[in-house]
Amino acid sequence: MNKFHQKFLMIVMVMFCFIFLMSASSLAVSLYEDAGSLYDEHKAKNMGDILTVIIQEQSAATQEADTDTEQSNELEVSPGGGLLDFIKMLRMSQEDSSSASGSTSQSGNLSARMTVQVVQVLANDNLRIHGVKEITINEETQKIELSGIVRPEDITVNNTIDSTQIANGKITYDGEGAIGDKQRPGLFTRVLNILF
């Protein structure tokens, strides 16, 4: 073999090795999948996603009423004649006045954190949410139920939302057990309240 063939063969082999190495590296598959950053935010946006609601609700109501009434009546009967002459002249008057006032006031506070689920994605991308949380301690069961509609832009990067940002929000808080039973009026009391 002459020198020219040796050089040519060497160049072909180097090119073949270079092409082989390049194709092998393009077929290599990484064991690491770049699915996103460790700090990537996940905010609820699809049906079935969960969202944490921070409940901070306060309510207060006061009602006052004043009533004043006055009434006076007079009755006069003339003396009878003929067969009714035994009826003497009769005069009677009556006056009555009364005044009353009353007021009622009621206030309540509810603070809690609960996780709810997206049950529907509306046409405008708003999310309908619903969740129930039950806590039982010493045979006392406390139940919080929450539903409403939230805007995705109101959800924080921590995937939380304040209860005051829920449209058509309905929060129900109820308790059952010995204490809850004592707070409900009995049947006799309810009947008396209906009658009077």
C-alpha positions as CSV (number, residue, x, y, z in Angstrom):
1,M,0.0,0.0,0.0
2,N,1.3,3.3,-0.8
3,K,1.3,6.3,1.4
4,F,-1.6,8.0,-0.3
5,H,-3.9,5.0,0.3
6,Q,-2.8,4.8,3.9
7,K,-3.7,8.4,4.5
8,F,-7.0,8.0,2.7
9,L,-7.9,4.9,4.7
10,M,-6.9,6.8,7.9
11,I,-9.1,9.8,7.0
12,V,-12.1,7.5,6.2
13,M,-11.7,5.6,9.5
14,V,-11.5,8.8,11.5
15,M,-14.6,10.1,9.7
16,F,-16.4,6.8,10.3
17,C,-15.6,6.9,14.0
18,F,-16.7,10.6,14.2
19,I,-20.0,9.8,12.5
20,F,-20.5,6.7,14.8
21,L,-19.8,8.7,17.9
22,M,-22.2,11.6,16.9
23,S,-25.0,9.2,16.1
24,A,-24.6,7.3,19.3
25,S,-24.8,10.5,21.4
26,S,-28.0,11.6,19.6
27,L,-29.6,8.3,20.5
28,A,-28.7,8.5,24.1
29,V,-31.6,8.9,26.5
30,S,-31.3,10.8,29.7
31,L,-32.5,9.3,33.0
32,Y,-33.5,12.7,34.1
33,E,-36.7,14.2,32.8
34,D,-37.0,18.0,32.9
35,A,-40.6,18.1,34.0
36,G,-40.2,21.5,35.6
37,S,-38.5,23.4,38.3
38,L,-38.6,22.3,41.9
39,Y,-40.0,25.7,42.6
40,D,-42.7,25.5,39.9
41,E,-46.0,26.8,41.2
42,H,-49.0,24.5,41.0
43,K,-52.2,26.3,41.2
44,A,-55.6,24.7,41.0
45,K,-57.0,25.0,37.5
46,N,-58.5,21.7,36.4
47,M,-61.4,19.6,37.6
48,G,-60.3,17.4,40.5
49,D,-57.5,19.7,41.6
50,I,-57.4,20.7,45.2
51,L,-57.2,24.1,46.8
52,T,-56.7,25.3,50.4
53,V,-59.2,27.9,51.6
54,I,-58.3,30.2,54.5
55,I,-61.6,30.9,56.3
56,Q,-61.7,34.2,58.2
57,E,-65.3,35.1,58.6
58,Q,-66.9,37.6,61.0
59,S,-70.5,38.6,61.1
60,A,-72.5,40.9,63.4
61,A,-76.1,42.0,63.3
62,T,-78.2,44.3,65.5
63,Q,-81.9,45.0,65.3
64,E,-83.8,47.5,67.5
65,A,-87.5,48.3,67.7
66,D,-89.6,50.8,69.7
67,T,-93.4,50.8,69.9
68,D,-95.6,53.4,71.5
69,T,-99.4,53.0,71.5
70,E,-102.2,55.1,73.0
71,Q,-105.9,54.4,73.0
72,S,-108.9,56.0,74.7
73,N,-112.6,55.0,74.6
74,E,-115.7,56.6,75.9
75,L,-119.1,55.0,76.3
76,E,-122.3,56.8,77.3
77,V,-125.7,55.2,77.7
78,S,-128.7,57.4,78.2
79,P,-131.4,56.5,80.8
80,G,-134.0,54.2,79.7
81,G,-137.7,55.0,79.3
82,G,-140.9,53.0,79.5
83,L,-140.2,49.5,80.4
84,L,-136.5,50.2,80.5
85,D,-136.7,53.0,83.0
86,F,-134.7,51.0,85.5
87,I,-131.6,51.7,83.4
88,K,-129.8,54.7,84.8
89,M,-127.6,57.0,82.9
90,L,-124.3,55.2,82.4
91,R,-121.0,56.7,81.4
92,M,-117.7,54.9,81.1
93,S,-114.3,56.0,79.8
94,Q,-111.1,54.0,79.3
95,E,-107.6,55.1,78.4
96,D,-104.7,52.8,77.6
97,S,-101.2,53.5,76.6
98,S,-98.2,51.3,76.3
99,S,-94.6,51.5,75.1
100,A,-92.1,48.8,74.5
101,S,-88.7,48.6,73.1
102,G,-86.5,45.7,72.3
103,S,-83.2,44.9,70.6
104,T,-81.4,41.8,69.5
105,S,-77.8,41.4,68.5
106,Q,-75.8,38.5,67.2
107,S,-72.2,38.0,66.2
108,G,-70.1,35.1,65.1
109,N,-66.5,34.4,64.1
110,L,-65.2,31.4,62.1
111,S,-61.5,30.8,61.5
112,A,-60.3,27.6,59.8
113,R,-58.2,26.2,57.0
114,M,-59.7,23.5,54.8
115,T,-58.9,21.8,51.5
116,V,-61.6,21.8,48.8
117,Q,-61.8,20.3,45.3
118,V,-62.5,21.8,42.0
119,V,-65.7,20.2,40.9
120,Q,-66.3,22.2,37.7
121,V,-64.4,24.5,35.3
122,L,-66.8,27.1,34.0
123,A,-66.8,28.5,30.5
124,N,-65.0,31.7,31.6
125,D,-62.3,29.6,33.4
126,N,-63.6,30.3,36.8
127,L,-63.6,27.3,39.2
128,R,-66.6,25.9,41.1
129,I,-65.3,24.4,44.4
130,H,-66.8,22.3,47.1
131,G,-65.4,20.6,50.2
132,V,-66.5,19.1,53.5
133,K,-64.4,18.8,56.7
134,E,-65.5,16.8,59.7
135,I,-63.7,16.8,63.0
136,T,-64.8,14.5,65.9
137,I,-63.3,15.0,69.4
138,N,-64.8,13.3,72.5
139,E,-68.0,12.3,70.7
140,E,-68.5,16.0,69.5
141,T,-68.6,16.3,65.7
142,Q,-67.9,19.6,64.1
143,K,-68.7,19.8,60.3
144,I,-67.7,22.6,57.9
145,E,-69.1,22.6,54.4
146,L,-67.9,25.1,51.8
147,S,-68.9,25.8,48.2
148,G,-68.6,28.7,45.7
149,I,-66.9,30.0,42.7
150,V,-63.3,31.4,42.5
151,R,-61.3,33.2,39.9
152,P,-57.9,31.5,39.1
153,E,-56.1,34.8,39.3
154,D,-57.2,35.1,43.0
155,I,-55.4,31.9,43.9
156,T,-52.0,32.6,45.5
157,V,-48.7,30.9,44.5
158,N,-49.1,28.7,47.6
159,N,-52.4,27.4,46.1
160,T,-54.5,29.1,48.7
161,I,-57.4,31.5,48.6
162,D,-59.1,33.7,51.2
163,S,-62.8,32.9,51.9
164,T,-63.7,36.5,51.2
165,Q,-62.7,36.1,47.6
166,I,-65.3,33.3,47.0
167,A,-68.3,34.3,44.9
168,N,-71.6,32.9,45.8
169,G,-69.8,31.5,48.8
170,K,-71.7,29.2,51.2
171,I,-70.1,28.2,54.4
172,T,-72.0,26.0,56.8
173,Y,-70.7,25.2,60.3
174,D,-72.6,22.7,62.4
175,G,-72.0,20.7,65.5
176,E,-73.4,17.4,66.9
177,G,-73.0,15.9,70.3
178,A,-73.9,16.7,73.9
179,I,-73.0,20.4,73.6
180,G,-74.7,20.8,70.2
181,D,-77.8,19.1,71.5
182,K,-78.0,21.4,74.5
183,Q,-77.9,24.4,72.2
184,R,-80.9,23.3,70.2
185,P,-84.3,24.0,71.7
186,G,-86.5,21.1,72.6
187,L,-89.8,20.1,71.0
188,F,-91.9,21.8,73.7
189,T,-89.9,25.0,73.4
190,R,-90.3,25.0,69.7
191,V,-94.1,24.5,69.9
192,L,-94.4,27.4,72.4
193,N,-92.3,29.6,70.1
194,I,-94.7,28.9,67.3
195,L,-97.8,29.6,69.4
196,F,-96.5,32.7,71.1
